[in-house]
Amino acid sequence: MRVGIISIAIYKVEKVNQVNQIITENSFIVLGRMGMPLQERSMKLISLIVEGNTDVIGRMAGQIGEIDGVEIQSMLIKELNKKG
């Protein structure tokens, strides 16, 4: 299991629903979410804290990254240590 942060910048307001649909479909890996409209810059930002395997996180990031007018950056923290 990995923990990561995904930052999403949406430049085309009509793409918000498409991004939200993908996030909803993958809500089982989302630990936290923060959204912020930056109207003076004509963009919307979404930050996600996620936990899951790299395949699932990467698939969701890839789906979002393919949307025209959307930019995404992700950072994963090294694999979590299991205690016990």
Summary of the structure (lengths in Angstrom):
residues: 84
radius of gyration: 13.3
end to end distance: 15.8
largest distance: 50.4
contacts: 213
relative contact order: 0.35
helix: 37%
strand: 42%
